[in-house]
Amino acid sequence: MFAKTVAVSSGKDSKKIKYVTVPPNERLVIGIIFAIAALMGLVILEIAHLAFLKTWNSEIFAAITSIIGAILGVFISQKT
């Protein structure tokens, strides 16, 4: 998903162009996985808060929206 395709010339004077796929940075992938896991944990926490205390917790919701914003920011800022 985050892999880039880069055009590379085959030689000095060659006009042949070869396309190479560059894998994403490992830190980026681990960060996205951690953010998705944190998002799932916060959603479960908000559902439990609603089920047991029957009230809405705005702090948990604010954390959920900030993590969603961070994940969307990573997806939007990736150049293809």
N, C-alpha and C positions, 0 to 999 in steps of 0.2 A: 504494500500500500504506500509506503514512504520511499520506495525505491525510485531512483532517477535513471533515465536513459540519456546517455551522453554520446554525442557524435565525436568519433576519433578518426583521424586520417591514418591510413595504413602505412605510409612511408613519407619520405621527405618530398619527393616530386610526384607521388602517386595522388591521383584524384579520387581514389576509392575511399569511401567513407564507411567506417564500421561503427555500429551502434553497440555500446557496452552498457550493461545495467549495473549501477552502483548501489549496493545495499545501504539501508539506512544506518545511522549511528546507533550503536547498541544502547547508549545512555538514553537516547530518545525513546526507543522501544520500551525500555524498562520504566522510564518515567510515565509513559502513557499507560502501561499495565498497572502501575501503582496508583495512578489517578483514577482509573476505572474501578480498581478494587476499593479505593477510599470512597468513591461515589456510591458503589453498591452498599458498603457498610453504613454510610450516612442515610441512605434511603431506608435500609432495614431499621436503623435507629429511629428515624422519624415515624415509620409505620408502628413500631413498638410503642413509641411515645403516644401516638394517637390511640392505639388500642388499649393501653393500660391506664393512662392518665386522662384520656379523652380531651386533650388540649393540643393546640398547634404550637410548636416550638419554632419561633422565628430565627433563632440563632442557628439551628441545624439547617433550616431552609436556606439561610444566607450562605452557609458553607457549601451546600449542594449547588447553589447557583454559581458560586465562585469557581468550584471545580469544573462545572460544565463550561464556564467561560474560558477556563485555562485549556481544556481539551479542545474546544472549538478554535481557540486561538492557534494552537499547534497545527490543526488541520488546515486552517485558512492560510497560515504563513508559510506552509511548505510550497516551494517552487517546483513546478514539474518541468 
